[in-house]
């Protein structure tokens, strides 16, 4: 687990989901690195436990360096060494028990 994943898990609870700092940008290259950041919309997350489950599954994908899931908005920000296929992200989200709606607009 990455530091961001650990933070995402500890910020919410089943009773009070966290707010969001995401702006909805998808597939953004981080200047000075080869990293790619993508934001996805996930249906069904309602609490910190949900955030952790989604983060854990996506973190297991090859090349993923950080994941930050926010139940309150349904947004998951993924940073990876190279772009991920939507099918790979969808499979990870499905494995966690949630539904990938697609890249955030």
MMTF fields as JSON, N, C-alpha, C and O atoms, coordinates in Angstrom:
{
  "mmtfVersion": "1.0.0",
  "mmtfProducer": "UNKNOWN",
  "numBonds": 419,
  "numAtoms": 420,
  "numGroups": 105,
  "numChains": 1,
  "numModels": 1,
  "chainsPerModel": [1],
  "groupsPerChain": [105],
  "chainIdList": ["A"],
  "bondAtomList": [4, 2, 8, 6, 12, 10, 16, 14, 20, 18, 24, 22, 28, 26, 32, 30, 36, 34, 40, 38, 44, 42, 48, 46, 52, 50, 56, 54, 60, 58, 64, 62, 68, 66, 72, 70, 76, 74, 80, 78, 84, 82, 88, 86, 92, 90, 96, 94, 100, 98, 104, 102, 108, 106, 112, 110, 116, 114, 120, 118, 124, 122, 128, 126, 132, 130, 136, 134, 140, 138, 144, 142, 148, 146, 152, 150, 156, 154, 160, 158, 164, 162, 168, 166, 172, 170, 176, 174, 180, 178, 184, 182, 188, 186, 192, 190, 196, 194, 200, 198, 204, 202, 208, 206, 212, 210, 216, 214, 220, 218, 224, 222, 228, 226, 232, 230, 236, 234, 240, 238, 244, 242, 248, 246, 252, 250, 256, 254, 260, 258, 264, 262, 268, 266, 272, 270, 276, 274, 280, 278, 284, 282, 288, 286, 292, 290, 296, 294, 300, 298, 304, 302, 308, 306, 312, 310, 316, 314, 320, 318, 324, 322, 328, 326, 332, 330, 336, 334, 340, 338, 344, 342, 348, 346, 352, 350, 356, 354, 360, 358, 364, 362, 368, 366, 372, 370, 376, 374, 380, 378, 384, 382, 388, 386, 392, 390, 396, 394, 400, 398, 404, 402, 408, 406, 412, 410, 416, 414],
  "bondOrderList": [1, 1, 1, 1, 1, 1, 1, 1, 1, 1, 1, 1, 1, 1, 1, 1, 1, 1, 1, 1, 1, 1, 1, 1, 1, 1, 1, 1, 1, 1, 1, 1, 1, 1, 1, 1, 1, 1, 1, 1, 1, 1, 1, 1, 1, 1, 1, 1, 1, 1, 1, 1, 1, 1, 1, 1, 1, 1, 1, 1, 1, 1, 1, 1, 1, 1, 1, 1, 1, 1, 1, 1, 1, 1, 1, 1, 1, 1, 1, 1, 1, 1, 1, 1, 1, 1, 1, 1, 1, 1, 1, 1, 1, 1, 1, 1, 1, 1, 1, 1, 1, 1, 1, 1],
  "groupList": [{"groupName": "UNK", "atomNameList": ["N", "CA", "C", "O"], "elementList": ["N", "C", "C", "O"], "formalChargeList": [0, 0, 0, 0], "bondAtomList": [1, 0, 2, 1, 3, 2], "bondOrderList": [1, 1, 2], "singleLetterCode": "X", "chemCompType": "L-PEPTIDE LINKING"}],
  "groupTypeList": [0, 0, 0, 0, 0, 0, 0, 0, 0, 0, 0, 0, 0, 0, 0, 0, 0, 0, 0, 0, 0, 0, 0, 0, 0, 0, 0, 0, 0, 0, 0, 0, 0, 0, 0, 0, 0, 0, 0, 0, 0, 0, 0, 0, 0, 0, 0, 0, 0, 0, 0, 0, 0, 0, 0, 0, 0, 0, 0, 0, 0, 0, 0, 0, 0, 0, 0, 0, 0, 0, 0, 0, 0, 0, 0, 0, 0, 0, 0, 0, 0, 0, 0, 0, 0, 0, 0, 0, 0, 0, 0, 0, 0, 0, 0, 0, 0, 0, 0, 0, 0, 0, 0, 0, 0],
  "groupIdList": [1, 2, 3, 4, 5, 6, 7, 8, 9, 10, 11, 12, 13, 14, 15, 16, 17, 18, 19, 20, 21, 22, 23, 24, 25, 26, 27, 28, 29, 30, 31, 32, 33, 34, 35, 36, 37, 38, 39, 40, 41, 42, 43, 44, 45, 46, 47, 48, 49, 50, 51, 52, 53, 54, 55, 56, 57, 58, 59, 60, 61, 62, 63, 64, 65, 66, 67, 68, 69, 70, 71, 72, 73, 74, 75, 76, 77, 78, 79, 80, 81, 82, 83, 84, 85, 86, 87, 88, 89, 90, 91, 92, 93, 94, 95, 96, 97, 98, 99, 100, 101, 102, 103, 104, 105],
  "secStructList": [7, 7, 2, 2, 2, 2, 2, 2, 2, 2, 2, 7, 7, 1, 1, 7, 7, 7, 7, 7, 7, 7, 7, 7, 7, 7, 1, 3, 3, 7, 6, 6, 1, 1, 7, 3, 3, 3, 3, 3, 3, 3, 3, 1, 7, 7, 1, 2, 2, 2, 2, 2, 2, 2, 2, 2, 2, 2, 2, 6, 1, 6, 6, 3, 3, 3, 3, 3, 3, 3, 6, 6, 6, 6, 3, 3, 3, 3, 3, 3, 1, 1, 7, 7, 7, 2, 2, 2, 2, 2, 2, 2, 2, 2, 2, 2, 6, 7, 3, 3, 3, 3, 3, 7, 7],
  "xCoordList": [0.824, 0.0, 0.868, 1.934, 0.414, 1.166, 0.68, -0.344, 1.41, 1.015, -0.337, -1.152, -0.585, -1.876, -3.004, -4.07, -2.783, -3.803, -4.093, -5.252, -3.032, -3.227, -3.998, -4.853, -3.715, -4.428, -5.896, -6.769, -6.178, -7.559, -8.337, -9.506, -7.707, -8.398, -8.68, -9.699, -7.823, -7.983, -8.836, -9.159, -9.214, -9.935, -11.442, -12.125, -11.983, -13.427, -13.864, -13.043, -15.155, -15.706, -17.018, -17.485, -17.61, -18.888, -19.972, -21.009, -19.743, -20.759, -20.506, -21.443, -19.249, -18.97, -17.931, -16.735, -18.376, -17.428, -16.708, -17.213, -15.531, -14.726, -15.13, -15.871, -14.642, -14.848, -13.828, -13.063, -13.805, -12.914, -12.084, -12.519, -10.875, -10.032, -9.737, -8.831, -10.495, -10.254, -10.979, -12.084, -10.34, -10.952, -11.511, -11.999, -11.449, -12.015, -11.094, -11.519, -9.849, -8.925, -8.544, -8.395, -8.386, -8.03, -6.795, -6.579, -5.981, -4.783, -3.879, -3.624, -3.403, -2.529, -1.099, -0.852, -0.168, 1.25, 1.789, 1.514, 2.55, 3.153, 4.484, 5.359, 4.636, 5.822, 7.093, 7.161, 8.09, 9.376, 9.44, 10.462, 8.359, 8.346, 7.674, 7.126, 7.723, 7.007, 5.662, 4.968, 5.286, 4.049, 2.826, 2.858, 1.751, 0.47, -0.556, -0.625, -1.359, -2.432, -3.762, -3.987, -4.634, -5.962, -6.992, -6.737, -8.153, -9.234, -10.406, -10.833, -10.917, -12.021, -13.209, -13.059, -14.399, -15.615, -16.059, -16.213, -16.26, -16.644, -17.975, -18.166, -18.882, -20.207, -20.233, -19.722, -20.841, -21.075, -20.234, -20.519, -19.202, -18.391, -19.181, -19.712, -19.253, -20.007, -19.224, -19.692, -18.019, -17.302, -15.803, -15.335, -15.074, -13.632, -13.254, -12.243, -14.058, -13.784, -13.871, -13.038, -14.864, -15.02, -13.799, -13.257, -13.373, -12.198, -10.982, -10.221, -10.811, -9.681, -9.732, -8.708, -10.923, -11.071, -10.729, -9.999, -11.254, -10.977, -9.496, -8.863, -8.946, -7.526, -6.619, -5.644, -6.937, -6.107, -6.072, -5.003, -7.219, -7.278, -6.576, -5.833, -6.796, -6.144, -4.644, -3.863, -4.229, -2.8, -2.051, -0.843, -2.752, -2.123, -1.822, -1.108, -2.35, -2.081, -0.63, -0.082, -0.024, 1.371, 1.555, 0.804, 2.555, 2.907, 2.218, 2.587, 1.228, 0.513, 1.403, 1.954, 1.542, 2.382, 1.578, 2.072, 0.345, -0.504, -1.964, -2.289, -2.833, -4.281, -4.923, -4.583, -5.844, -6.606, -8.082, -8.51, -8.857, -10.292, -11.056, -10.698, -12.115, -12.933, -14.396, -15.006, -14.941, -16.311, -17.338, -18.299, -17.154, -18.13, -18.384, -19.491, -17.37, -17.505, -17.548, -17.965, -17.118, -17.026, -15.827, -15.761, -14.871, -13.702, -12.495, -12.257, -11.739, -10.515, -9.401, -9.475, -8.372, -7.229, -6.113, -5.706, -5.626, -4.611, -3.387, -3.498, -2.233, -0.974, -0.216, -0.088, 0.288, 0.997, 2.185, 2.289, 3.064, 4.259, 3.942, 4.699, 2.824, 2.363, 0.839, 0.255, 0.191, -1.274, -1.786, -1.214, -2.857, -3.497, -4.634, -5.225, -4.938, -6.104, -7.348, -7.327, -8.416, -9.67, -10.143, -10.732, -9.886, -10.284, -9.583, -10.197, -8.301, -7.56, -8.115, -8.285, -8.397, -8.961, -10.353, -10.699, -11.153, -12.504, -12.46, -13.251, -11.539, -11.417, -11.047, -11.575, -10.148, -9.743, -10.913, -11.142, -11.649, -12.803, -13.882, -14.498, -14.113, -15.08, -14.674, -15.513, -13.386, -12.874, -13.13, -13.364, -13.083, -13.341, -14.838, -15.227, -15.67, -17.113, -17.861, -18.968, -17.256, -17.854, -17.911, -17.434, -18.492, -18.658, -17.89, -18.084, -17.02, -16.308, -17.237, -17.686, -17.533, -18.368, -17.548, -18.08, -16.241, -15.329, -14.483, -14.525, -13.704, -12.884, -13.79, -14.862, -13.36, -14.124, -14.07, -13.052, -15.165, -15.227, -14.63, -14.598],
  "yCoordList": [-1.183, 0.0, 1.246, 1.272, 2.259, 3.506, 4.423, 4.161, 5.491, 6.462, 7.071, 7.289, 7.349, 7.923, 6.955, 7.364, 5.656, 4.653, 4.59, 4.542, 4.59, 4.543, 5.765, 5.645, 6.93, 8.142, 8.029, 8.384, 7.538, 7.413, 6.489, 6.748, 5.412, 4.472, 5.082, 4.766, 5.929, 6.429, 7.686, 8.126, 8.282, 9.54, 9.39, 10.311, 8.284, 8.111, 7.075, 6.384, 6.977, 5.909, 5.495, 6.128, 4.453, 3.997, 5.044, 5.021, 5.953, 6.95, 8.313, 9.094, 8.624, 9.974, 9.945, 10.045, 9.807, 9.823, 11.174, 12.194, 11.15, 12.371, 13.219, 12.77, 14.445, 15.349, 15.068, 14.11, 15.891, 15.641, 16.867, 18.006, 16.604, 17.68, 17.446, 18.065, 16.556, 16.218, 17.178, 17.633, 17.482, 18.399, 17.697, 18.36, 16.358, 15.617, 15.455, 14.89, 15.927, 15.768, 14.299, 13.587, 13.849, 12.454, 12.38, 13.247, 11.335, 11.086, 12.297, 12.797, 12.761, 13.928, 13.458, 12.717, 13.887, 13.583, 14.554, 15.752, 14.039, 14.874, 15.374, 14.577, 16.691, 17.294, 16.831, 16.792, 16.483, 16.074, 14.596, 14.122, 13.866, 12.428, 11.722, 12.362, 10.414, 9.628, 9.172, 8.389, 9.641, 9.214, 9.777, 10.867, 9.001, 9.402, 9.352, 8.375, 10.409, 10.424, 10.412, 11.208, 9.504, 9.395, 9.386, 8.861, 9.97, 9.999, 9.209, 9.437, 8.281, 7.426, 7.641, 8.034, 7.378, 7.455, 6.031, 5.187, 5.781, 4.459, 4.56, 5.438, 3.666, 3.646, 2.643, 1.529, 3.067, 2.152, 2.379, 1.783, 3.221, 3.484, 4.399, 5.425, 4.021, 4.826, 5.187, 5.993, 4.601, 4.836, 4.589, 4.247, 4.766, 4.546, 3.112, 2.869, 2.167, 0.758, 0.545, -0.155, 1.138, 1.054, 1.647, 1.057, 2.812, 3.466, 2.541, 2.424, 1.893, 0.993, -0.22, -0.634, -0.797, -1.977, -1.649, -2.394, -0.541, -0.121, 0.216, -0.2, 0.962, 1.338, 0.117, 0.061, -0.847, -2.057, -2.822, -3.242, -3.004, -3.751, -3.004, -3.613, -1.706, -0.939, -0.857, -0.884, -0.758, -0.698, -1.94, -1.887, -3.052, -4.313, -4.37, -5.268, -3.434, -3.424, -3.026, -2.161, -3.66, -3.386, -1.92, -1.375, -1.29, 0.089, 1.144, 2.316, 0.771, 1.752, 2.191, 1.358, 3.506, 4.03, 4.652, 4.73, 5.099, 5.601, 5.582, 5.666, 5.469, 5.476, 6.265, 6.079, 7.14, 7.881, 7.807, 8.412, 7.057, 6.912, 7.781, 7.86, 8.437, 9.31, 8.893, 9.141, 8.269, 7.759, 8.861, 8.664, 10.0, 11.09, 11.553, 11.982, 11.469, 11.914, 10.755, 10.924, 9.58, 8.435, 8.505, 7.768, 9.387, 9.551, 8.809, 8.784, 8.204, 7.485, 8.039, 7.965, 8.591, 9.131, 8.098, 7.64, 7.739, 6.687, 7.275, 7.866, 7.112, 7.502, 6.226, 5.329, 6.161, 4.962, 5.357, 6.492, 4.4, 4.644, 4.787, 5.412, 4.21, 4.293, 4.252, 3.822, 4.693, 4.644, 3.222, 2.256, 3.112, 1.821, 1.636, 2.61, 0.389, 0.162, 0.258, -0.117, 0.758, 0.85, -0.539, -0.697, -1.55, -2.922, -3.409, -4.09, -3.068, -3.483, -2.811, -3.453, -1.514, -0.782, -1.322, -1.5, -1.583, -2.118, -3.467, -3.71, -4.333, -5.643, -5.496, -6.219, -4.568, -4.348, -3.817, -4.272, -2.861, -2.29, -3.354, -3.436, -4.165, -5.27, -6.241, -6.697, -6.551, -7.471, -6.922, -7.684, -5.606, -4.969, -4.954, -4.71, -5.215, -5.259, -3.983, -3.743, -3.167, -1.905, -1.819, -2.72, -0.743, -0.601, 0.608, 1.73, 0.369, 1.46, 2.074, 1.388, 3.367, 4.058, 4.573, 4.801, 4.762, 5.214, 6.364, 6.732, 6.936, 8.102, 9.259, 9.455, 10.011, 11.18, 12.259, 12.44, 12.957, 14.014, 15.3, 16.294],
  "zCoordList": [0.0, 0.0, 0.0, 0.616, -0.682, -0.719, 0.385, 1.016, 0.615, 1.641, 1.317, 2.213, 0.031, -0.34, -0.056, 0.405, -0.33, -0.068, 1.423, 1.834, 2.239, 3.684, 4.161, 5.038, 3.607, 3.977, 3.599, 4.391, 2.397, 1.943, 2.865, 3.149, 3.34, 4.203, 5.567, 6.181, 6.042, 7.396, 7.481, 8.584, 6.342, 6.392, 6.437, 6.884, 5.999, 5.983, 6.989, 7.592, 7.16, 7.979, 7.356, 6.41, 7.87, 7.332, 7.57, 6.908, 8.5, 8.853, 8.237, 8.075, 7.884, 7.385, 6.274, 6.545, 5.011, 3.901, 3.827, 4.296, 3.234, 3.134, 1.951, 1.076, 1.925, 0.795, -0.285, -0.181, -1.323, -2.435, -2.78, -2.608, -3.272, -3.766, -5.24, -5.798, -5.876, -7.277, -8.197, -7.9, -9.322, -10.273, -11.503, -12.419, -11.543, -12.652, -13.849, -14.856, -13.788, -14.906, -15.056, -14.063, -16.292, -16.538, -17.427, -18.273, -17.23, -18.021, -18.126, -19.222, -17.009, -16.954, -16.685, -15.733, -17.52, -17.292, -16.257, -16.316, -15.315, -14.288, -14.837, -15.174, -14.927, -15.526, -14.816, -13.588, -15.613, -15.071, -14.716, -14.222, -14.962, -14.695, -15.861, -16.758, -15.836, -16.839, -16.291, -16.94, -15.119, -14.472, -15.185, -15.757, -15.131, -15.698, -14.585, -13.839, -14.472, -13.485, -14.223, -15.135, -13.82, -14.42, -13.297, -12.213, -13.563, -12.584, -13.153, -14.284, -12.359, -12.766, -11.852, -10.695, -12.39, -11.594, -11.253, -12.136, -9.958, -9.473, -8.744, -7.902, -9.068, -8.456, -7.3, -7.413, -6.185, -5.08, -3.845, -2.806, -3.907, -2.717, -1.779, -2.205, -0.504, 0.461, 1.709, 2.513, 1.894, 3.15, 2.98, 1.894, 4.056, 4.054, 3.725, 3.066, 4.178, 3.859, 2.353, 1.778, 1.714, 0.254, -0.44, -1.375, 0.023, -0.54, -0.464, -1.424, 0.673, 0.868, -0.041, -0.585, -0.212, -1.06, -2.509, -3.161, -3.009, -4.384, -4.535, -5.505, -3.591, -3.648, -3.648, -4.398, -2.818, -2.721, -4.043, -4.485, -4.672, -5.935, -7.062, -7.832, -7.171, -8.234, -7.987, -8.938, -6.727, -6.389, -6.834, -7.064, -6.956, -7.356, -8.858, -9.304, -9.636, -11.075, -11.334, -10.651, -12.317, -12.662, -13.034, -13.843, -12.439, -12.762, -11.925, -12.003, -11.124, -10.312, -9.158, -8.438, -8.986, -7.915, -6.777, -5.652, -7.045, -5.97, -6.397, -7.581, -5.402, -5.625, -4.494, -3.325, -4.844, -3.846, -4.227, -5.211, -3.436, -3.685, -2.7, -1.525, -3.184, -2.343, -2.508, -3.548, -1.492, -1.556, -1.78, -2.523, -1.158, -1.235, -2.667, -2.994, -3.515, -4.898, -5.884, -7.03, -5.44, -6.337, -7.261, -8.245, -6.958, -7.814, -7.263, -6.055, -8.174, -7.822, -8.702, -9.928, -8.073, -8.791, -8.756, -7.688, -9.939, -10.065, -10.758, -11.832, -10.145, -10.76, -11.09, -10.257, -12.325, -12.768, -13.644, -14.109, -13.85, -14.649, -16.131, -16.874, -16.56, -17.948, -17.916, -16.922, -18.988, -19.0, -18.774, -19.279, -18.017, -17.768, -18.759, -19.223, -19.08, -19.927, -19.05, -17.877, -19.628, -18.881, -18.462, -17.393, -19.301, -18.961, -17.698, -16.875, -17.535, -16.347, -15.095, -14.058, -15.203, -14.066, -13.754, -12.586, -14.781, -14.592, -13.864, -12.954, -14.266, -13.625, -12.146, -11.3, -11.833, -10.444, -9.62, -8.499, -10.17, -9.46, -9.279, -8.216, -10.304, -10.198, -9.094, -8.317, -9.032, -8.012, -6.606, -5.668, -6.472, -5.171, -4.847, -3.705, -5.852, -5.626, -6.002, -5.519, -6.864, -7.26, -8.774, -9.464, -9.301, -10.742, -11.263, -10.793, -12.235, -12.901, -13.93, -14.849, -13.788, -14.762, -15.924, -17.01, -15.703, -16.759, -16.271, -15.097, -17.194, -16.826, -16.404, -16.976, -15.413, -14.956, -16.034, -16.702, -16.186, -17.211, -16.704, -17.43]
}
